[in-house]
Amino acid sequence: MGLDDGLLQSLAVVRRVLPGADGEYLSCPDSTPAHNSETVAKLVLSNQNQVIVRFVLHQSIDGATRESQTLVIMVKIPKHEFGGPWTEVKLDAISEYLDFYQNALKNRGFETWYVDAFAGTGERNAKVTKGGIFEDAPLEEVEEVLAGSAKRALQIIPPFAHYWFSEQRPTRVKALEALRREFSSNIIVCQGDAGEQLRELFSSPPWTNHRDHWKQRAVVFLDPYGMSVGFDTLSMLAETKRADVWYLFPRKAVIQQLANNSSGIDDGKRASLTRIFGCDDWEDRFYRAQPAQASLFGDPATEESIRMADGNEIAAFARERFGGIFAYVSDPIPLLINGREFFELYCFSNNPPAIDLIKRGVDHVVKKYTPASHRRSAP
């Protein structure tokens, strides 16, 4: 296994590393040629989680050679590849609201929190196309490392008082811990189920302190993997009355669970749909019983329930459910993939005194990032 160039590039002492295999010495010139020095790096250990490298500095001064050694342990940061152009729309929208939020609440005595329940690694690897006639270069697809939601939040000025990141995968948790060391901010990193971790956060101090309970305010970003956010999690966040919740509703995934007839929905899908809607009324709303018909072979007549609701009606039912627990539910930002709506990005609030202010910031973001094809006509 060769030494990962990307890991070494993060160290200031290393300018260029020549590829090599385990146990081989990898040499690179020091950045200050006048010192007539050379740094040699030897791979000590490389496994799934970390790389340990011994750096030996040979420096020639007045004809004498001095040697110093440094053992460096580097945690491997896994690539986090996901999304597409719609991902940047989503992250731009969230970032713009965070900027509005922090500037609107500064100097008001609040202790603001940014809470990211599916924080990933803090970054994402994406393939982008560069070049073309405007850049006077041939078109090529290159991979870039872009800031994810967690890293974008850490770049907001003025900063939040606290940052809370949650992930289930150990490798992603390690990446978030590295992000904490990089930014030296008041960052809490948790590992586990997002819903359980959120419940623990908001049922613990300072959120449960009766004294100065008005101080804590949060923006919670729920960008789940599939249909992993249950309605009970949304209800819990609504009950805090101090959290603005941005939720990426998985519209396409929900519709895919709804077969054309109800007999095609197995117990697992039925449970997932009930969990995401927070009720089992969805079946009565989306399906209608059809008259029983006997088969051509004389089999007994069976009644079928056929899905009558289209995607817009299913999404409208979801909005109705959200409105039952939050005082404010924004118009969604549709996120499109190949022209088709896969997700809807909402903002919720259950803090009536602040809704006018929240709405002002959210309305601007929704208008800016909603595709022209989906914008509502003015009345």
N, C-alpha and C positions, 0 to 999 in steps of 0.2 A: 504494500500500500504506500503510495507516494505521499509526501507532505503536501497538505492543501495550501496552495498559494494564497487563497483568499484569507486564510487565518493569519498568515504571516504579514500580509499587507497592513494589518491593523497595528503593527508594532513599528514605532518610529525608527528603531535602530535598523530595520530591514528595508532596504530599497529594492533589492532584486534577489530572488531566490531561484537557483537553478534546480529543475525537477530532479528528484532522486528517489530511491526506494528505501525501505526500512533499513536502518543501520548504516546507511551511507552518510557521509558528510556533505552538507549542502553549503556552499560558500557564497558570500555576497560582499561586495566592497562596502566599506563604511561611507557615510555621507560626507565625511571630511577627509579628502585625500591627503591634505597637508600633514595629518597625523600618521600617515603611512601605516594605516591599520586595516585589519581584516576581521570580519565577524564570521564565525563558522557555526552553523546550526546543525545539531544532531537530533534526529527524531528518537525520543526515548520510548514513547507509548502513543498509540493511536487506537481508539476504540469508538464505539457508537456515540459516546457522550463527550469525550474530551481528547485533547492532544497535549502531550507534555514534550516540550522541546528544551534542550540544553544549548544555550548560546555561549560560545567561547570567544572572547575578544582578544586578539593578538595585536599588541600595539608596540611599534618600534620607536624608542625615544633615545637619542644620543647613542645609537648603536646597540642598545640593550632592548631585549624583547620582554614585554610584560604580558601576563595572561590573567584574565579575570573571567569568571563563569557566572552565568545566571540561569536558573531553572525557571521556566515559564510554563504555567498551566493555562491552557486556553479551552474554554467550553465551545463545543461545536454549536453553531447557530443553524438550525435546519432551514432549508428553503421552505417558504410558505407560498405556494403557487395557487392562486384562485382568482376567479372573477374575470372581468374584461372591461371595456370602456364604461359600462354601467357602474362598475365598482368605483371608478373615479368620480362619477356623478354623485353617488351616494356619499362618498367620503368628503367631497367638496361641500355638499349640502350640510353635513354634520359640522364640518369645520367652520363654515360661515355662521351657523347658529351658535356654536361655542364662543366665537369671537364676539358676537352680539351679546350673548348672555353675560360674559365676564365684564364687558365694558358697561353694560346696563346695571350690574350689581356692585361694581367697584365703589368703594367709599361708603357703603351702606351698612357695614358691620356684619355682613353675612360670612359664614364659613362655607365656601363652595367646594363641592366634590364632583369629580368626573368619575363615573362608574361604567366600566366596560366589561360586560359579562361574558363576551366571547372575543377576547382581545387578540387571539392568535399569537404571533411572535412580535407584534408591533410594527412589522414590515411585511411587504409582499413582493414576491418575484413576478414580474410581468414581462411579456414579450411585446415590444413596441416596434413599429415600422418607422425607420428614419431614412432620410435622403429624399430625392425627388428634384424636380426642376427648380424649386424655390431654394433648395439648399445646395444646388449644383453638385449633387452627389448621387450615386446609384442607390436605388431602393434596396434596403436590407432590413431584416428582422433581427433585432438585438434584444438581449435580456437585460432588464434594469431592475434595481432594487428600489422600490417606492415606499414611502412612509404609509403605514397602515393607520387605523383609527387611533390606537394608543399613542403612537409617536406623534401624530398630528395634534392630538390633544395636549401633549407635553410642549408643543411649540406655540400654543396660544398665549398671547400677552394681553392683559396681565394673567399670570398663571393661576390655576386652581390651588386652593389650600391643600387639597388631598386628591390623590389618584388611586383608584381601586381597580385592579385588573384580575380577571378570573379566566382560567383555562383548565381543561381536563388533562390534556396530553402532557406528560412530564417534559418532553423536549421543548414544547412551547413555553412551559412555565420557566424553564431555564433561560430561554431567550428573553422573557419578560424580566427576569431577575438581572440579566445583563443590562437591560434597558434601564433598570433602576440604578445600577451602579454608574451608568453613563450620564444620567441626568441629575443624579444626587438630589432628587426631589422627594417629597413626602409620598412615596409610592407604596401601596400595599399589594402584594401579589398572592393570590389564592389559587389552590388547585382543588378541583372537584366539580360536581354538578352545579351548573350556573344557578338554577332555581334555589337549590339548598344554600349555596353560598350567599346569594342575595338576601334570602330570608334571615340568615345569621347576621349579616351586616346590619340590616335595618331593625333587628330586634336586640341590638347591643348598643352600649354607649359609643359615641355621644348621641346617637339617634334616639335613645330612650331616656335621656336625661330630662327630667321635668324642669329643671332650672336652665334657662337660656335655650330651651328647645326650639325657639324660633330661629336660631342662628344658622342651623344646618340647612343647606339647599343643595340639590344635586341635579345633574343631568345624567340620566341613565341611558346607555346605548345598548339595545338588544339586537344583535346581528346574528341570529341563530343559524346553526347547521340544520337545514331542513325544518321540521316541525317540532323542534325541541323546546320551544317556550310554551308552557301551559298557561291557560287562562287564570289559574290560581296565582301564578307569578305576577301577572298584570294586576290582579285584584289586590295583592299584597302591596305593590308599589303605589296603587291608587290610594290605599289607606294611609300612606305616609303623609299625603297632602303637601309634601315638600320636594317632590321629584318631578322634573320634566322628563318624560320617557319618549325616546325615539326608538321606534319598533319597525323592523323590516319584516312585514307580513309576507309569508311565502305563498302568494296567491296561486302560482302555477302548481306547486306541490300539493296544495289543498285540493284543487280541482282534479288533479290526477288520482287522488284517493277515491273520488266520487264516480263510481262506475255508472254506466248508462242505465242499469237497473239495480235495485237495492240488493238483489240476491248476489251480485258480484262484489259486495263489500264484506270482506271477512271480519272476524272478531278483532283482529289486530288493527285494521284500518278504522273500524268503527270506534274503537277505544281512542285512537289517535285523533280522530275528528272531534269526538266529544271532549277530549282534553284541550284541544286548541280553541274550541268555541265555548267551552265552559258549560255546556248543556247538551242534551240529546234532542232538542227541538229541531235541529238542522235537518233531520230525516223527514219530518213532516213538512218542512218548508221547501225542501228541494225535490221531493218525490211525490208522485200521484199514482194511486192504484188504478190499474187498467182493468176493464172487464175481462172476466175469465173466459178463456177459449179452449175448447177441446181440441186435441191434436187430430191429425188425419188418420192416426192409427187407433183411435178410440180410447186413448189414455185419458184419465180424469182431468178435468179442467183445473188449471192452476192460475192463481192471481199474481200478477207481476206489478211491482211499483217501479215506474219509469221516472228517470230524472227529468224534470221540467225546467229547472233553473239553469241559466247560462252563467258564464263567468262573472258578468257584471252583477247579477242578482246574488251570487254567492259572496262576492266582495261586499255588497251592500249589507248583507246579513252580518258579516264580520264587523262592519262599521257600527251597525246597530248594537251589537254586543259590546263593543268598546265604549260606546256612548252610555251604556248602562252603568259603568263604573267610573268613568272620567267625566268631569264637568266640561272639558274641552277636548275635542278630537279634530285635528286638522284635516284639510283635504289631503289626500295622499299624493306623493310624488311617484308616478309610475316609472318603474325601471324596466327598460326594454332590452330584449336580446333578439337580434334579427327582426326587429319591428314588432315583436310580440311581448305582451306584458307578463313578466315573470314574478315581479315583486311589487309591493306597494310600501313606501316609506312614510310612516305616520309620526306625528308628534302628539302626545297626550299630556294633559295636566289636570290635576284635581285640587288646584290652589286658586279658588275663585278671585281673591283680591289681586292676584298677579296675572290673571288671564288676558287682560287688555294689553299689558306689556308683552307677554309671551306671544300673543297673536300677532302683534306688530312685527316681531322678529321672524316668526314662522311664515307669515303670509309672504314676506319678501323672498324667503328661501324657496318656498313652494312655487311661487310665480317664476322665479329665475331658473329653476331646475326641472320644471315640468316640460316635457317635449311639446313643441308647438301643436302636434297632432292631437294632443290630449288636453289642451287648455280649454277651460270652460269659457263660453261666450259670455260677455258682459250682459246683464239683464237689461 
